[in-house]
Amino acid sequence: DVAKYNHSAMIVNFLGDIIIPKFDFPYSLHGIDFLKARLKLACKQTQAKKLFLALESTGHYHENLVASLVASGYDIAIIRPIDSKNERDNVHAKTDAIDLAAIARVIIASKGTRSNMPDAIYYNLQRASRTHRQLTWQETRLKNIITMLVDKTFTGLWNPENNIFSDKWGKASLLFIQRCPIPQETMKMGVKRLTDFFRKHHTTLGAQTAQKIVALAKNTPARPMEVMESDIIALESNIHILGTLATEIFQHKKQMVKFLVQTPGTYLLSVPGISVVYASDFTAEVGDIHRFAYAKQVISLAGTAPRKYQSGEVDKTNLPTS
C-alpha cells in the first residue's frame, strides 16, 4: 500500500493466509533492503517458488518504488484503485490492513486490469508531451489576460478592422505595447520617433504603420496614466512571462521530437493534418502500439468505445459512452 514517504506491505500465500503481517517501510535504500529481506524470509518459510508483487497506482507516488523493485529483478503488477476497492469487505472502513488484503484478493483471483510503467523512451515522451500541453494551456490563458489588458490600456490597438499589426503576438506588436502601453505615450513619441523605434528593433514596420498608430492614439479616449499604472505594470510582466513560456514550449517540443522518432509514432506524421504535437501526444498516452492486437483495443483504452446493453430479449448496441 503506497503512500508519499512511507509504505505498507503484507505477505500472504495463494490461499490468502497471512505469512508476514502488515509492516511499514520508508522509501529509502534501507527501506527497500528491509522489504527484500522480508520477502526472502517469507519465501524460505513457505518454500515458495514464485513471488507475485502488487500495488495500487497512487498518483505518482508508486512510480519510484516500482522502478526500484524492477531494477532489483522483481515483477510488479500495478492494479487500479477501483479494483481493490471492489474487493473490500467493508466499503465504509478504510485502513492500510484492509487495503492490503483487498490488493491481495485482486491478485489471487486475477481480477481487474493491470498497467505497466512505460520504458525510458515512452516515459520521457509522455513527460515532454504533458509538460508541453500544460505550458500551452498556460500560454493561452496568459494571452487572454494580455488581450484584456491591451483592451483597457489602448482600446482598438488590436482591432482587426484597424489593420495595424498582421500578427498581434508578433515581435513588433509586443515591442510597441511594452514601449507605449497607452495612447498618451504614443502621441509623445510621434510618427518619426516611432518609425525609428521600429527600425532600431529590426522590424518590418515603417512610417506608414507609425502614422496609423499615432492617428489611432489621437482618436482614442484614454484614462490618466496614474489610474492605469497597475494595469501597465501587469501588462509588462505578463508579456515578459509570455516570452519565457514560448521559449520553454519550444524546448519541450524539441524533446517530443527527440523521443517520437524512436517510436512507431513517426508513421502518424505521414497522415495529412497530423503534426508532431498530435503524434507525440497520441504515442505518449497509448505507449508501445505493439501491445495492442487490433484497433478496437486502442479505442477501448481511450474510453470511447460505444456501450452495449443486453437483458433478455433487449439487445442495444452502439450506445453513447456516457
C-alpha positions as CSV (number, residue, x, y, z in Angstrom):
1,D,0.0,0.0,0.0
2,V,1.8,3.1,-1.3
3,A,1.9,6.4,0.4
4,K,4.0,9.6,-0.1
5,Y,7.0,8.7,2.0
6,N,6.3,5.5,4.0
7,H,4.7,2.4,2.5
8,S,3.0,-0.6,4.0
9,A,3.2,-4.3,2.9
10,M,1.8,-7.7,3.8
11,I,2.8,-11.1,2.6
12,V,0.2,-13.8,2.0
13,N,0.1,-17.2,0.2
14,F,-2.1,-18.1,-2.7
15,L,-4.9,-19.2,-0.3
16,G,-4.9,-15.7,1.4
17,D,-3.2,-17.0,4.6
18,I,-1.1,-14.3,6.2
19,I,2.6,-15.3,6.2
20,I,4.0,-12.0,7.4
21,P,1.6,-9.4,8.9
22,K,1.4,-5.8,7.9
23,F,4.7,-3.9,8.2
24,D,5.9,-0.4,7.2
25,F,9.0,0.7,5.4
26,P,10.2,4.0,4.1
27,Y,11.2,4.7,0.5
28,S,14.9,4.7,1.0
29,L,17.7,2.2,0.3
30,H,17.4,0.9,3.8
31,G,13.6,0.6,3.4
32,I,13.9,-1.3,0.1
33,D,16.5,-3.7,1.6
34,F,14.2,-4.3,4.6
35,L,11.3,-5.2,2.2
36,K,13.6,-7.6,0.2
37,A,14.7,-9.2,3.5
38,R,11.0,-9.8,4.5
39,L,10.3,-11.3,1.0
40,K,13.3,-13.7,1.3
41,L,12.2,-14.7,4.8
42,A,8.6,-15.4,3.6
43,C,9.9,-17.5,0.6
44,K,12.1,-19.5,3.0
45,Q,9.3,-20.2,5.4
46,T,6.9,-21.3,2.7
47,Q,9.4,-22.7,0.2
48,A,7.6,-20.6,-2.4
49,K,8.9,-20.9,-6.0
50,K,7.3,-17.7,-7.4
51,L,6.6,-14.3,-6.0
52,F,3.7,-12.0,-7.0
53,L,4.1,-8.4,-6.1
54,A,1.3,-6.0,-6.5
55,L,0.5,-2.4,-5.5
56,E,-2.1,0.3,-6.4
57,S,-1.4,3.0,-8.8
58,T,-1.4,6.0,-6.5
59,G,-0.8,9.3,-8.3
60,H,2.9,9.4,-8.9
61,Y,3.9,8.0,-5.5
62,H,4.2,4.4,-6.7
63,E,6.5,5.1,-9.7
64,N,9.9,5.3,-7.9
65,L,9.1,2.3,-5.8
66,V,8.2,0.2,-8.8
67,A,11.3,1.4,-10.6
68,S,13.5,0.3,-7.7
69,L,11.9,-3.1,-7.4
70,V,12.0,-3.7,-11.2
71,A,15.7,-2.8,-11.1
72,S,16.2,-5.4,-8.4
73,G,14.6,-8.1,-10.7
74,Y,11.1,-8.2,-9.3
75,D,7.9,-8.3,-11.4
76,I,5.3,-5.8,-10.2
77,A,1.6,-5.8,-11.0
78,I,0.1,-2.3,-10.9
79,I,-3.6,-2.5,-10.2
80,R,-6.3,0.2,-10.4
81,P,-7.6,1.5,-7.0
82,I,-11.2,0.8,-8.2
83,D,-10.4,-2.9,-8.5
84,S,-9.0,-3.2,-4.9
85,K,-12.0,-1.1,-3.7
86,N,-14.4,-3.6,-5.1
87,E,-12.6,-6.3,-3.1
88,R,-13.1,-4.6,0.3
89,D,-15.5,-6.5,2.6
90,N,-16.5,-3.3,4.4
91,V,-16.8,-0.3,2.0
92,H,-17.4,2.0,4.9
93,A,-14.0,1.3,6.5
94,K,-10.5,2.0,5.2
95,T,-7.3,1.1,6.8
96,D,-3.9,0.1,5.5
97,A,-4.5,-3.5,6.5
98,I,-7.9,-3.6,4.8
99,D,-6.3,-2.1,1.6
100,L,-3.5,-4.7,1.7
101,A,-6.0,-7.6,2.0
102,A,-8.0,-6.2,-0.9
103,I,-4.9,-5.9,-3.1
104,A,-4.0,-9.5,-2.3
105,R,-7.5,-10.7,-3.2
106,V,-7.3,-8.9,-6.6
107,I,-4.0,-10.8,-7.4
108,I,-5.1,-14.2,-6.0
109,A,-8.3,-14.1,-8.1
110,S,-6.6,-12.5,-11.1
111,K,-9.2,-9.8,-11.2
112,G,-9.1,-6.2,-12.5
113,T,-6.9,-4.6,-15.1
114,R,-3.1,-4.3,-14.9
115,S,-1.0,-1.4,-16.0
116,N,2.7,-1.2,-16.6
117,M,5.3,1.5,-16.2
118,P,6.4,2.8,-19.6
119,D,10.1,2.2,-20.6
120,A,12.5,5.1,-20.7
121,I,11.6,6.3,-24.3
122,Y,7.9,6.3,-23.7
123,Y,8.2,7.8,-20.2
124,N,10.3,10.7,-21.4
125,L,8.0,11.3,-24.4
126,Q,5.0,11.3,-22.0
127,R,6.6,13.8,-19.6
128,A,7.6,16.1,-22.5
129,S,4.2,15.8,-24.1
130,R,2.3,16.5,-20.9
131,T,4.5,19.4,-19.9
132,H,4.2,20.9,-23.4
133,R,0.4,20.6,-23.1
134,Q,0.4,22.2,-19.7
135,L,2.6,25.1,-20.8
136,T,0.4,25.6,-23.9
137,W,-2.6,25.9,-21.7
138,Q,-0.8,28.5,-19.6
139,E,0.2,30.4,-22.7
140,T,-3.4,30.5,-23.9
141,R,-4.6,31.8,-20.5
142,L,-1.8,34.4,-20.5
143,K,-2.7,35.6,-23.9
144,N,-6.3,36.1,-22.8
145,I,-5.1,38.2,-19.9
146,I,-2.8,40.3,-22.1
147,T,-5.6,40.9,-24.6
148,M,-7.9,42.1,-21.8
149,L,-5.2,44.5,-20.5
150,V,-4.5,45.9,-24.0
151,D,-8.2,46.5,-24.5
152,K,-8.2,48.5,-21.3
153,T,-4.9,50.5,-21.8
154,F,-5.1,51.1,-25.5
155,T,-8.6,50.4,-26.8
156,G,-8.7,49.5,-30.5
157,L,-5.0,48.8,-31.0
158,W,-5.6,45.1,-31.7
159,N,-8.9,45.7,-33.5
160,P,-8.6,43.7,-36.9
161,E,-10.5,46.5,-38.6
162,N,-7.7,48.9,-37.9
163,N,-5.3,46.7,-39.8
164,I,-2.2,47.8,-37.8
165,F,-0.4,44.6,-36.9
166,S,-0.7,41.5,-39.1
167,D,0.2,39.4,-36.1
168,K,-0.7,40.8,-32.7
169,W,1.6,38.3,-31.0
170,G,4.5,39.1,-33.3
171,K,7.7,40.9,-32.3
172,A,6.7,44.4,-33.5
173,S,3.3,44.3,-31.7
174,L,4.7,43.2,-28.3
175,L,7.7,45.6,-28.5
176,F,5.3,48.5,-29.2
177,I,3.0,47.6,-26.3
178,Q,5.9,47.5,-23.9
179,R,7.2,50.9,-25.1
180,C,3.8,52.6,-25.5
181,P,1.1,50.9,-23.5
182,I,-1.2,53.9,-23.5
183,P,-2.2,56.4,-26.2
184,Q,-0.5,59.3,-24.4
185,E,2.9,57.7,-24.7
186,T,2.3,57.1,-28.5
187,M,1.4,60.8,-29.1
188,K,4.5,61.9,-27.2
189,M,6.7,59.8,-29.5
190,G,5.2,61.0,-32.7
191,V,5.5,59.4,-36.1
192,K,9.2,60.0,-36.7
193,R,10.4,58.6,-33.3
194,L,8.0,55.6,-33.6
195,T,9.3,54.9,-37.1
196,D,12.9,55.0,-35.8
197,F,11.9,52.7,-32.9
198,F,10.6,50.0,-35.3
199,R,13.7,50.3,-37.5
200,K,16.0,50.1,-34.4
201,H,14.5,46.8,-33.4
202,H,14.7,45.4,-36.9
203,T,11.0,45.0,-37.5
204,T,9.4,45.2,-41.0
205,L,7.1,48.1,-39.9
206,G,7.8,51.7,-41.1
207,A,6.4,55.2,-41.3
208,Q,3.0,54.1,-42.8
209,T,2.3,51.9,-39.8
210,A,3.6,54.6,-37.4
211,Q,1.2,57.1,-38.9
212,K,-1.8,54.7,-38.4
213,I,-0.8,54.1,-34.7
214,V,-0.4,57.8,-33.9
215,A,-3.7,58.6,-35.6
216,L,-5.4,55.9,-33.6
217,A,-3.9,57.2,-30.4
218,K,-5.1,60.7,-31.1
219,N,-8.7,59.4,-31.6
220,T,-8.7,57.1,-28.6
221,P,-10.2,58.2,-25.3
222,A,-7.7,57.3,-22.6
223,R,-7.7,57.4,-18.8
224,P,-4.9,59.2,-16.9
225,M,-1.6,57.2,-16.6
226,E,-1.8,57.3,-12.8
227,V,-5.1,55.4,-13.0
228,M,-3.7,52.8,-15.3
229,E,-0.3,52.4,-13.5
230,S,-1.0,48.9,-12.1
231,D,-2.5,47.7,-15.4
232,I,0.6,48.9,-17.3
233,I,2.9,47.0,-14.9
234,A,0.7,43.9,-15.1
235,L,0.9,44.1,-18.9
236,E,4.6,44.4,-19.0
237,S,5.0,41.5,-16.5
238,N,2.7,39.2,-18.5
239,I,4.4,39.9,-21.8
240,H,7.7,39.0,-20.2
241,I,6.3,35.7,-18.9
242,L,4.8,35.0,-22.3
243,G,8.3,35.2,-23.8
244,T,9.6,32.8,-21.2
245,L,6.8,30.4,-21.9
246,A,7.3,30.5,-25.6
247,T,11.0,29.5,-25.1
248,E,10.1,26.6,-22.8
249,I,7.3,25.4,-25.1
250,F,9.8,25.2,-27.9
251,Q,12.3,23.3,-25.8
252,H,9.7,20.7,-24.8
253,K,8.6,20.4,-28.4
254,K,12.2,19.5,-29.3
255,Q,12.2,16.9,-26.6
256,M,9.0,15.4,-28.1
257,V,10.6,15.2,-31.5
258,K,13.7,13.6,-29.9
259,F,11.8,10.7,-28.4
260,L,9.0,10.4,-31.0
261,V,11.5,9.5,-33.8
262,Q,12.5,6.5,-31.6
263,T,8.9,5.0,-31.8
264,P,6.5,3.8,-34.4
265,G,4.6,7.0,-33.7
266,T,6.6,8.7,-36.5
267,Y,4.3,6.9,-39.1
268,L,1.5,9.1,-37.9
269,L,3.3,12.1,-39.4
270,S,2.5,10.7,-42.9
271,V,-1.2,11.3,-42.2
272,P,-2.3,14.8,-43.6
273,G,-3.1,17.1,-40.7
274,I,-1.2,15.2,-38.0
275,S,1.6,17.4,-36.6
276,V,4.5,16.5,-34.3
277,V,2.4,17.6,-31.3
278,Y,-0.6,15.4,-32.1
279,A,1.6,12.4,-33.0
280,S,3.6,12.8,-29.8
281,D,0.5,13.2,-27.6
282,F,-1.1,10.1,-29.0
283,T,2.1,8.0,-28.8
284,A,2.9,9.2,-25.3
285,E,-0.5,8.2,-23.9
286,V,-1.0,5.0,-25.9
287,G,2.5,3.7,-25.3
288,D,4.0,0.9,-27.3
289,I,1.5,0.2,-30.1
290,H,2.7,-3.4,-30.4
291,R,1.0,-4.3,-27.2
292,F,-2.4,-4.0,-29.0
293,A,-3.7,-6.7,-31.3
294,Y,-6.2,-4.6,-33.1
295,A,-7.6,-1.0,-33.3
296,K,-10.6,-1.6,-31.1
297,Q,-8.3,-2.2,-28.1
298,V,-6.9,1.3,-28.5
299,I,-10.4,2.7,-28.7
300,S,-11.3,0.8,-25.5
301,L,-8.2,2.2,-23.8
302,A,-9.3,5.7,-24.7
303,G,-12.7,5.1,-23.2
304,T,-14.5,6.0,-26.5
305,A,-15.9,2.5,-27.3
306,P,-19.7,2.5,-27.5
307,R,-21.6,0.8,-24.7
308,K,-23.8,-2.3,-25.1
309,Y,-26.9,-3.2,-23.1
310,Q,-28.3,-6.7,-23.2
311,S,-31.1,-8.1,-21.0
312,G,-33.4,-10.9,-22.0
313,E,-34.8,-10.0,-25.4
314,V,-33.4,-6.5,-25.2
315,D,-30.1,-6.1,-27.1
316,K,-29.0,-2.5,-27.6
317,T,-25.7,-1.7,-29.3
318,N,-23.7,1.4,-30.1
319,L,-25.0,3.3,-27.1
320,P,-23.2,6.6,-26.1
321,T,-20.1,6.2,-24.0
322,S,-21.6,8.3,-21.2
